[in-house]
Amino acid sequence: MNIKAFKMDGLGNDFVIIDNREKVTNLTKDQIIKICDRNFIGCDQLILINKDQDYDASIEFFNSDGGVSGACGNGTRCVAELLGKEKNKDTIILTTLSGHLKSHILGEKLVSTEIGLGRTKWNEIPLSQELETKNLNIKIVDSNNNEFFGGTAVNVGNPHIIFFVEDNEQFKIEKVGPEIENHKLFPEKCNVTIATIVNKELIKVKVWERGAGLTKACGTAACATAFAAKQAGLASDKVNIEFSTGRLTISIDENNSIHMKGPVSDIKEIDIEI
């Protein structure tokens, strides 16, 4: 099977995008895993663009382990850029498992997407038991075997936990990430962020992504981190979230809705033989 597709990324968080609007490509879980494998094509997530009667398109996200993801902020921004060029529009509305997402194409490969409200009730995350989500009191250990207890849970279309620590460079996300992703408190697993507040306008993060593992950047993690920090009085309404590859700007409006702005890559057309 030959598949025409696109390759894009947001701050190195990369995607294979398949347009299903004219010709539907049905992929098995094993085929999705193969496409995402970095020994083949390679990406953090695979995205399908589907027809939608009421909006510009509907999109589906699949993690590199073949599992479905309810939301992907950087992926949404990339698809918005792609469809904005195709339709010659500067506003694109996409429907996803987590709702309708409006994106603004700002030019110069900058795209802003409204992600919506952060959800913080225990059953909205979801957690396996009723707990206060502002501090789950989960233990993580740094490189010097110092113990830290904390963790704030937020759902922004998918479940996240954020640990605010003094220096996130002291923590190995490759070790902490999979342990917490699979913690018994998270029946649907979770994305894991270790964050350091530099000031009220800047937070540095490391992210382990549910179903994808170590990632260079994660849009929903940036949104969840900014939202949790704002709720705790640690950050302003507008804050830069810094990854190793660059920054996303997260704004929280007067209705408590989260907006994410950042760069997207060029659009590369690829052929996949599978």
N, C-alpha and C positions, 0 to 999 in steps of 0.2 A: 504494500500500500504506500503510495506517494502522497504526502500531505504538504500543502503549501501553508507556511506559517510565518510568524514574525517573532523576532527576538528583541526585547527591550529590557531596560532596568531603571530603577530609581535608586540612586546612590549605591549601585552595585547589587541591590536586591533584585534578582533577575528572573525573567519570565519568558516562557514560550507561549505565544498567543495564537490560537487557532480560530479562524473565522468560520462559524457554522451557519451563517445566515443564508447562504445560497446552496452550499453542498454540505450536508451533515456528515461529520466524521464521528463514528462510534468507536470509542477506545475502551479497552479492558483496563482493569486496575494494573495488570502487569505491563501493559503498553505505556500507561502513564508513568509508572515507575521507571521504565526503560528510557523514555524521553527525558525525564528529569535527571537521570544518572549522568554524572559529569564525565564518565568514560564514553558516553554516547553524545547527546546534544548538551544536556546539563542546564538546570535551572532550579531556583527555589520553589517556584510554583508553576503549574500549567494552568492556563486560562482559556476557557471556551467563550466565544462571543455568539450569542443566540439571538434570533429575531424576537422582537417584542412589539406588540401592537400599539402600546401607549407611550413607550419611551424609546430613546435612541437604540437601546439594545438591552438584553439581559446578559449577565455574565456569571459563569461558574468558576470556582477556584478549586484546584486540587494540589495538595501538598506533595512533596517529593516522595513521601511514603505511599502515595496513591489515595490517601484519605481526603475527604471533602473539607474545605475550610469555608466558614460562613462569611468571612471578610478578609480583604487584603487591600490596605490603603494605597501602597505604592503601585500595586497591580491595577487598581481602579484608576489611578492618575495616568498610568501608561496607556490603558485602553481609551481613556478620555482624550488624550493627545492624538492617538491614532484615528479615532472617529471624528475628532474635531477637524483634522486635516482632510479626511475623506469628505465630510459633509460641509466643510467651510463654515463651521459654527464655532462660537467661543463659549457656548454653554452646552454641556452634554449631561443628560440624566440617564443613569444606568440602574437597572433593578438587580438586586442581589438577594441572597438568602437572608441578609440582615437588614433589608429595606431598600428604598430608592435613594441613590446617592447622586447629588448634583455637583458637577465639577466645572470650574471656570478655567478656560485656556488663556493664560496671561501673556503668552508670547515668549520668545527666547527660551523655549523648552522649560517653562515654569507652569505648573498646574496646581490649582487649589481645589480640594475636595472637602465637602461638608460630610463628616462621618456620622454626626448625630450625637445623641446623649450617651454619656457613660452610665452604665448600670452597676449598682453597688450592693443590691440585696443579695443575701447568701444564695437564694434559689435562682437568681438571675445570672450568677456567674457561670455555671452552677457549682455549689459545694455539696459534698455528701452529707453534711450536717449543718445545723443552724449555728452560725458563728458571726461575730462582729468582723466585717470584712476590712475594716481600716487597719487592723493588726491581727494577723492570723497566728502570730507567735510561732512561726516555723523556723527551725534552726538551719542556718547555712554556716559553712566553715571556710575561712580564708586560707591563703597559702601558708600561713604560719600556724595553722590549726587553732586560731582564735574563733570562738563561736559567736554568732550574731543571731538574734531572734527578732523576727518581724515579718513583713510581707503584707502589702495592701492588694486586695483583689478588685479588679474592674473588668466588666465586659463591655467591649466596644464592637460587638459583632462576633467576637471570639473571646475566650477567657484569658485573662492576663493576671500575673502576680508581679508586683514591683517591690524590690527591696531597696530602700534608701540607706546607703552606707556612706561612711566618711570618705573612703577611697576604693572605688570599684576595681582599680588596677590590682588590688590585693586578692581579688577573687577570680578563680578560673571558671569562666562561664561554661567551658566544655565539661567540667565535672559537676558543677552545681545545677546546670540547666537540665540534663536528663533526669537527675534525681528528683527535682521539683516538678518537672513536666509530668512525671508518672506518680506523683504523691497521691496517697489514698484519699485526700480531701477533694481531688479534682476528678470526678467521674468521666469527664470529657477531655481530660488532660488540660494543659495550659501552656501559654507562652510565658517565658521567664525573663525578667529584666532586672539587672543590677545597676542601680543609678546613683550618681553622686551629684548633689546640688552644688554648682559652682557659685551661682547667685540666683536671684529671683527671675532672671531672664535667660539663664543657661543651665542645662542639665546634661551631664555626660552619661552615656548608657552603653551597656553590653547586653546583647539579646540572644536568647536561645528560643527558636521558634518551634512551636508544637508541630510535629509531623515533618519538619524540614531541617531542624537542627541549627547549627551555628550559621548565622546570617549576617551579611555586612550591614544591613539596615532592615528595619521593619516599621512600616507606617502605623499599623495599629498599636504597636508597642510604644511608639512615640506619643500617640494620642492618649493611651492609657496612663503613661507616665506623667504627662502634663496635667491630665485630669486629676490624678491622685495627688500630685504635688499641690495643685491649686486648692483642692478640698482640704488639704492639711495645712494650708497657709505657707507653703514652702516656695511657691512660685506665683508669678503674675498671671494676668489673663492671657498674655502673649509670651511664649517662651520658646527658645531655640533648644531642640534636642539634638545633641551631637553624637554621631557615630564615628567610627574610624574613617569613613569615606566622605563625611560631610554632615550637613545639618538640615533638619526639617523644622519649619516654623509652625508651631501649634498655637491656635488662638481659641479661646473659649468665650462665646458671645453672651449677651445678656440673658438668653434663654437657656444657658448652660450647654449649648450645642458646640461640638468640637469641629474645628476647621484645620485642615492640614495643607501646608503649602511647601512645595519643594521642586527640585529639578527632575526631569526625565531625560532619558538618552535619545539618541537618534533611533529611527525605526529601521531595523534590518530584516530584509526578507530572506527566509531560509526554506529549503526543501528537506523534508524528513522522509526517509525510506524505512518503513517498519513492517 
